[in-house]
Amino acid sequence: MEIRELTTGDLDAVLDSRKRAFGLIPADSVEPWRAMVTHAMAEGRYLGVVDGGRLVATARIHDFEQWWHGRPVSMGGVASVTVAPEDRGRGLGRLIMREVLERCAGLGHALSALYPATTPLYRSLGWEHAGARNRVTLPAEGLRTLADRDGGVKLRRMGPGDAAELRAVLARVHTASRASGPMGWDEPTTRLWLDDEDDFAYLADDGYVMYRWDGDDIDVDNLVAGSEATARALWSLVGTSSSIATTVTATIEPDDPVLWLLRERSTDALRKSSWMLRVVDLPSAIGGRGYPAGVAVDTLLEVDDPQRPANSGAWRLSVSEGRGEAAPAEVPAGEEASRLTIGGLSALFAGVRPAALRRAGLLTAGAPETDDLLGAAFAAKPYMLDYF
């Protein structure tokens, strides 16, 4: 049995594994899938377990940037984790995920995230529940009436050639809004994403929308706006389909502006898909993240990470003026550091309150006033707009 990088020669076997794990791919989606997978293989981001010449498990690592309080951090998005049905129960999922973790570190990712089909496997290796992808159903007619009041927002259609500009717009908006959780695809994948003829995409100077028809209604995959005027322009553009569509199902932020722009709102029909986060490289993750400007922290943490011993041990956490640092440290005699499992640290990084982590057994020791400081430094409502 060996773990190796998969190549284009493995495409048919990978597609078979994917279908057995997640179901059939629509015929018109096979070629886009092959293009995306081929790109990942070329970068050594598709791993497989081979037993006797037979592919028995797979995993893919996306190259993402993920914003945390407005600053981008390199993140490996784990997807396509499969084990052949006849080989389940042999520990192959754990085997390949340990390799995925090491590969994420080797590729320079400070963080890793995934949407779990099951929690125990990923939690046992240090991933922990962190945020959600929020889907809400809105009235199409209500969106139509949100039109930009002065008509000053210019929208234009987007295509594959706009990939670089779209990435730049996302970076500006997520930085300015101090967003936590949303991620950006690399440029080649963004071009593939914008080449889907069934999607309709429009770009503004500080935002964009991508949507499609879903039967007689509308599905908004992504909508990002950096101002009230742009939010009104993009949502009302979607709402112009209200002569046919009754409802719009959209992916939104937890505090999305549209929830305050709508004239009528009493009950939110909201669905959440949970995602998990793992700190891969502790000092890089802490140093890359943004923090509230008014929070100052200087404290000791003790972290236990059996899978990546370089993260284990005592660290001095320093936060000031919106930036943070974690440096190896010794705990002086008579002092007590706050102790965290790697899952606890990952959840704290994502804004889970220390009080919740204590009651879950992921945070022990330390002083109550330290919990208050940690909660203020890492405060966040993390979300993703994309599913992968």
N, C-alpha and C positions, 0 to 999 in steps of 0.2 A: 504494500500500500504506500502510495506517495502523494504528497501535496505539491502541485506545480501550477505555474501560470498557464492559463488556457489560451489557445490560439485559434485562428480562423478555421483550422482543420477540425476543431471541436464544436463548431457552430451547431451542427445537426444534433449532436449529443446534448448540448446545452439547451437547445430548444425543446428537445424531448423531456429533459429534466424539469424545465420550466412549466411545460404543459401538465406533467404529472403532479406537480406541486401546487399550481395555481389555476389550472384550467386552460382551456383553449384560448389562443390569441386570434382575434378577428383577422380574416385573410388580408384585409387592406392595411393591417398593422404589422405584418411580418417583416416587410422590407425596412420600415423605420426602426423596428426592433433590432434587426441585423446591423443596421448602420450604427446605432448607439452602442451595441455590444462590441462591434469591431473596434470602435474608438477606445472603449475601455480595455480591450485586449491589447491594443497597440501600446498602451501605457502601463501594462503589467498590473491592471486593476481587476482582473477576473481570475479567481482562484478556483481550483478544482481538486477533489480527492479522487484518485484513480486506483482501483483495486483490480488487479489482473487484467488490465487493459480496458476496464469498464468504468465510466464516469459515475461515481456514486454520491457525490456531494459537490455543491458549488456555492460561491458567494462573490458578489461584485462590490467594489468600493468606488463611489462617486467622488469626484474632486469638487468640493464645495467651499465657499466662504460662508460663514454664519455670523451674523451681527449680534453682538452682546453689548447692550447699552451704547449702541451707535458705533461700535468698533468691530471690524471684520476679523474673524479668527479662522484659521484653516481647519476644515472639518471633513472627515471621511464619512460619507453617507453610505451605510451598509444596506444592500438590497439583494434580491434574488438568492436568498439563502435557501437552498434546497437539499433534501436528502432523498434518494430513491426510495419509494415505498417499501420495497423488499429488504432495504438495508436500515430501516429505522430501528432505534433501540440499541444500536451498536456504539453509540457515543460519537458518531461522525459529525453531528452538529457542533458539539463542543470542540472537537478536533479542528474543524475548519475555522470556527470563530476565534480560537486562540491564535491561529495563523493570521486571520484578518486583523486582529489587534496589533500584532507585531508588524504587519505590512503597513497599517495606518501610521505607526510610529516611523517606519522606514521612509514613508512618503512625505513625512514632515507635517502630518496632521496633529494639531494640539488636542483636538476633540474628535469624537465619533458619535454619530446619531443613527437611529433606525426606528422604523415602525414595526413593533413586534407582533408576530402571529401568536407567540406565547411568551410569557414573562420569565419563568424560572431559569431557562437556559441563559438568557442575556443578563439577568440580574446576578447569577452566580459568577459571571465574568466581569462584573463591575458596571454594566450599564444600569441606569435607574430612570424611572419615570420622571419626566421633566416638564413637558408641555403638551400642546395639542394643536391639531389642525381643526379649525372651527368652520362648520358649514351651516349656513342659515338660509331659510326660505323667506323671500321678500315679495311683496306685491309689485308686479311689473308696472302697473299704472302709477303707483306711488313713486317709483323711481323716475318715470317720465316727467313728472312735475318738478324735479330737482334742477332743472336747467340752469346753467351758468347765467347769473343775473345780468351781467354786462356784456356777455358774449366775447370776452377777451381771451379765452383759452383756445388755442389752435390745436386741433387733433389731425393726425394723418395716419394712413394705413401703414402697418409694419410688415416687413418680410425678413428673410434670412440675412439680408445685407445690413439690417439694423441691429444685429446682435451686440456689437461693441457699444453702440449708443444706449441700448436698453440696459446693459450692465452698468454703464456710467450713471444713468438716471436712478437705478435701484440703489447704487452706492450713495448718491447724494441724499435721497429721501430717507433711507434707513439710518444714515449718519445723523441727519438733522433731527429726526424724530426720536432718537435714542432707542431705536428698536432692539428687542431681544428675541432671538430665535429664528427670524426669517433667513433663508439662505439663497445664494446665487449660484447658478450653474456656470461651468466654464464656457468659454466662447464657442468652441465647436459644437457642444451639446445645445447651447442656446440657438445656434443656427438651425440645427435639426428640429428643435422644438418649434421654431417660427416657420418651418416649411410645411406644416400640416395644413392641407387645403380645407379641412373641415373646421378650422379655428379662424376666428376673426380677431385681429389684433390692431389696436390703435395706440399711438404714442403721443404724449404731450411733453413739454419741457420738464415737468416735474411729476410725471406719472404715466401709467399705461393701463390698458385693459386687454384681456384675452378671454373670449367667450365663444360658445358654440350652441347650436340648437340641440335640445334633448327632447325628441318628440315634438310636441307643440309648445314646449316651454324652453327657457334659456338656462344654461349652466355657465356661470362665471368661474373660470379656473383661477385667474389672478386679476386683482385690481389694486393698484398702489397709487396713492395720490399724496402729494406733499403740501397741498393747500386746499382751502374750502372751494375755491373756484374750479380747480381741477377735479376734485371729488364730484362736484355737481355735474361738470361736463361729462365725465366718464360714466357715472351712474345713469344720467339721463340719456346718454347714447344707448346704453343697454335697454333702458325703458322705452325707447322708441318702437320696440317690438311688441308693445302692449296691445296692439290691435289684434295680434294672434296669440301671444303668450300671456297667460294669466299670472304665472309665478316665475321668479328668478331664484335659482339656488346658487349661492355664492360662497366662496372661501373668503373669510374676513379675519381681521385682527380682533382680539378680545374686546378692545375699546374702539372699534372701527368707527370713523366719522359718520358713516351712513346711518348708524343706529341713532344718531342725534340729529341728522338732517331730515329723516323721514317725518312727515307731519303726524301720521298716526302710528303708534307703536304701543302695544300693551302686552303681547305675549310673543316671545322670540322662539320660533321653531328651530332650535339649535341642535346640531349633532357634533360630537367631538371624536376625533381619532387620536389616541394617545401616542406620543413618541418618547423614546428613551435616549438619554445622553450619557456619554462616558468621557471623563478627562483622561486623555492618552499621555500627554506630556504636561505634568503639573506646572512647572515654572513658566512654560510657554503659554499655557492656557490662562493662568492668572495674569501674566504680563501683557497678554494680548487683549484682554477684555476691557471694556469701559466700565466706569463706576460713577455714581452720583457725585457731582463736584463738591458738595458740602460735607461729605463723609470722610472722616479720618480714622484709620484703624492701625494699631500696632500690637499684634498678638501672636501667640504661638499655637500652631496646630500640629497634631500628630496624626499621620495618615497611614492606613494599612491597605496595601495593594499587593496581594499575593501574585497576581498575574504580571505586574510590572514593578519589580522591586525598586526601580529607580524613583518611583513616586512615594515609596514608603519612608517613614521616619518623621523627624521633627522639622518643621518649616516655620520661619518667621514671616508672617503675612503683614505687609505694609500697604496701606491704601491712603492716598491723599491726592487732591487736585484732579480727581477723575481718572487716576492711573493706579495700578497695583503691581506688586512685586512679591514673589515667594523665594526666599533664600534658605538653603540648608542651615539648620541651627541645632543647638543643644538646649535641652530644658534644664535650667539652673536648679540646683537643689532647693527644695522648698516651694518651687512653682509647679503649677499644674496646667498642662496644655489641654485645649479642647481636642478630643479624640474622635476621628471620623473614619469609617470605612471608605473605600474608594467610591462605592455607590453613594454614600452619604455626602462626600465631597462633591460628586457630580450633581447631585440634587441641590445642594447648597449653591453651587455655581449657577444653577438655573433658576434660583430665586425661591426655592422651597424654604419655608420659615424654619429656623432652628428649633422652635418649639415642637413642630411636627416631626422633625428628624429625631429629636430626643424621645418622643413617644413611640417612634418606630424602631428605636434601638440603633439608629445609624449615627448618632452623635452622643458621646458620653463625656463625663468630666468637664472641666472648664467652669467659668463663672457665669451667672445669669446676665451680668452686664456685658460680658463678651458676646453672648447670644444676641443681645440687642444690637451691638455694633456689626456683627456678621450679617444679621438680617437687613440692616440698613445698607451695608455695602453691596450686597448681592441682590437687593430687591429687584424683581422683574416679574412680568407677566409674559412668559415666553410663548411664542406661537410660530407655526410654519404656514405658509401659503401653498406649499408644494407637497405632493405625495411622491415618494420614490420607492 
